[in-house]
């Protein structure tokens, strides 16, 4: 992406395909499904660490910008993982939302 074409969330599927191609071109071809699953788990863990640091729940502190960067890593890696596995993420998200909106939101006792 460049200044003449600013990035939007709608660009994520194309960006994911580009990143997946660049990983393959760089030689990361061994078990791409497993690689991407592990990468997604790693990024989620890094997000948790950034949140813990920012909110004073870790040995050291961290800025909110670390949370933003790590969350962006999670989202991008999720899209690359979906692309690598042939998952239609838009369809999968729509199906998940159909379930989420039928759940109760809180059990008030």
SULHUUR-V334155 format. One record per residue. RES is the residue in one small letter. OMEGA is omega in radians with two decimals (* if undefined). Layout:
# SULHUUR-V334155
RES,OMEGA ; RES,OMEGA
This chain:
# SULHUUR-V334155
x,3.11 ; x,-3.09 ; x,-3.14 ; x,3.11 ; x,-3.12 ; x,-3.13 ; x,2.96 ; x,3.12 ; x,3.11 ; x,3.13 ; x,-3.01 ; x,3.11 ; x,3.13 ; x,3.10 ; x,3.13 ; x,3.11 ; x,3.12 ; x,3.13 ; x,3.12 ; x,3.11 ; x,3.14 ; x,3.07 ; x,3.11 ; x,3.12 ; x,-3.13 ; x,3.08 ; x,3.11 ; x,-3.06 ; x,3.13 ; x,3.04 ; x,-3.07 ; x,3.13 ; x,3.11 ; x,3.13 ; x,-3.10 ; x,3.09 ; x,3.11 ; x,3.11 ; x,3.13 ; x,3.10 ; x,3.12 ; x,-3.14 ; x,3.10 ; x,3.09 ; x,3.11 ; x,3.06 ; x,3.12 ; x,3.11 ; x,3.13 ; x,3.10 ; x,3.13 ; x,3.14 ; x,-3.09 ; x,-3.09 ; x,3.01 ; x,-3.12 ; x,-3.14 ; x,-3.12 ; x,3.12 ; x,-3.12 ; x,3.11 ; x,-3.12 ; x,3.10 ; x,3.13 ; x,3.06 ; x,3.09 ; x,3.13 ; x,-3.11 ; x,-3.12 ; x,3.09 ; x,3.07 ; x,3.07 ; x,3.14 ; x,-3.10 ; x,-3.14 ; x,-3.12 ; x,3.07 ; x,3.13 ; x,3.10 ; x,3.11 ; x,3.11 ; x,3.12 ; x,-3.10 ; x,-3.10 ; x,3.13 ; x,-3.13 ; x,3.03 ; x,-3.02 ; x,3.10 ; x,3.12 ; x,-3.14 ; x,3.10 ; x,3.10 ; x,3.11 ; x,3.13 ; x,3.13 ; x,3.09 ; x,3.09 ; x,-3.09 ; x,-3.08 ; x,3.05 ; x,-3.14 ; x,2.93 ; x,-3.05 ; x,3.14 ; x,3.11 ; x,3.12 ; x,-3.12 ; x,*
